[in-house]
């Protein structure tokens, strides 16, 4: 039961697949970097198995998003890189929690905040981020739901096998 390949995540003209970034449209530019920064950039790109351009593009995109949404960070994991709240869960997990709460608007936010032991302002931050990058968050939710369905099916098969 290996992890399914990460679905493409499209946001702000970027398409991510298996740890690499590809521009849907590109614009050439040039920047001067000090030698030490360039060396560290090259080493990090080599460690990640991506080009320096892909690493710079990802870091700039994530940096701009973090500047727009302070409190959002980006984490690596088995299912790929994803947006998360700095002190807690992934943005997609927060959105799933809000969707599962009863009530409307503020009641859903309050309920999700209580359930996840988060301040309401962080739940709102996750919602704002998800509104800005809906394709990314919906793709991540689809990955989580597929993994859940796979785990549930495996548990049911295991239970049937042990019952016989």
N, C-alpha and C positions, 0 to 999 in steps of 0.2 A: 504494500500500500504506500507508494511513493507520492510525494506532493505533486499535484497537478501543476503544469507550467503556468506561470503567472499570465493572466489575461492582459492584453494591452491596456494601458491606462493613458487616456488622452486628456491632456490639460494644457492650455496655453501653447498650442502648437507642438507639443512634445508627444512622442509615442514611446512608451517604455515596454520593453519585452526582455525578460531574463537578464535584468541588470544593466542593459545598455539603453542609451537614449538615441533616438533618431529624430531629426527634425523633419517635419512634414514640409516645411519651406525653410531655406537657410539664407542667411546674409553673412557675408564674409566681413570680418573685422580683425583688427590687430591691436594688441596691448603689449606694453613692455612690462616684464616682471623681473624682480631682482633674482639673482642667480640661485639663492637659497630657496626662495619660494618656488621657482621653476623646478629645482631638484626634488623638493618635497611633493610637488604636483605630479611629476613623472613617477616617483616611487609609489605614491598612492594609487595612481591609475594602473600601474603594473600590478600592484597587490590585488586590485579589484578585477583585473583582466579586461579593462576597458581603455579606450583611447583617452588621451589628455583632454581632447576637445569634448568628449562625452562627459568626463568628470567636471570640467569647468562649466559646461552647460547645466548639468544637474545642480552643482553647487550654487550657481547664480540663480537658477529657477527657485530652488529651495530657500535661498537667502532672501530673495524678493518676497516669497510667500510668507516667510517668517517675519519679515519687516512689516508686511501688511496685516498679519495676524499674530501679534506677539503672544506667546504661550503655545504656539504650534511648533513642534519639532518633527524631524524625520528619522525613522528608525529602520534598520535592516532586520530581517527575520527570515524564517524558512519560506514564507510566501512572498518575499520581496520587500522592497522599500515602501514605507507607508507613512502617512501623516498621523501624528498622535498629539495628545495633550502632554505638555512637558511633565506634569506631575502624575500622569495616569494613562488611561487606555487610549487605544487607537480612535481616531475620529469616527471611523466606520462603526466601531463598537458602541460609541456614544449614540450615534444616529439609530442604530438598531435598538438600543435601550429606550430611546425616546419614542420610537414607533411602537414599541410593545406596551407602553404605558397607556392607561385609560385616561379619558378626559380630553381636554382641548388645550392647545397653546400653552399658557403658563402652567397649567396643572400637569401637563405631560413633562414639561421641563423640570418642575419641582419634583415630580415622582422619579424621574430618571436620576436627578441629582442625588436624591435620598438613597435610591437603590445602589448607585455607584459610589456613594460617599464622596461626592464632588460638590464644590460650590456651584450654584446656579450659573454664575458668570462663565464658568468653564464649559458648561453644557451649551450655553448660548454661543460661546466662541466656536465650539465644534460645529454647531448648526450653521453659523456664519461661514465657516470654512467650507462646509459641505455645499452650501448654496453657491459659493464662488467656483467650486470644482465638482459639480455633480457627477460627471462621467467617471471621474477617478473614484469617488466614494461609492457609487453604485456598482462599479466593477469589483471593488474590494468587498462589498457586502455580498455580491454574488459568489465570490471565492469562499467567503466564510460559510455561506449557506450550503454550497456544494460540499465543502469539507464536513459540515455537520451531517448532511444527508448520507455521505459515505460512511462516516463513523457510526451513525444510527443503523444503517443496513448491515454493517459488519457485526455490530453488537447483537442484532436480531439473528443473524446467521449463526453466531457463536452460541446463542441461547438455544437455538433449535438443535445444533449439533450436540450440545451437552445434555439436552433433554432426551436424546434417543439412546 
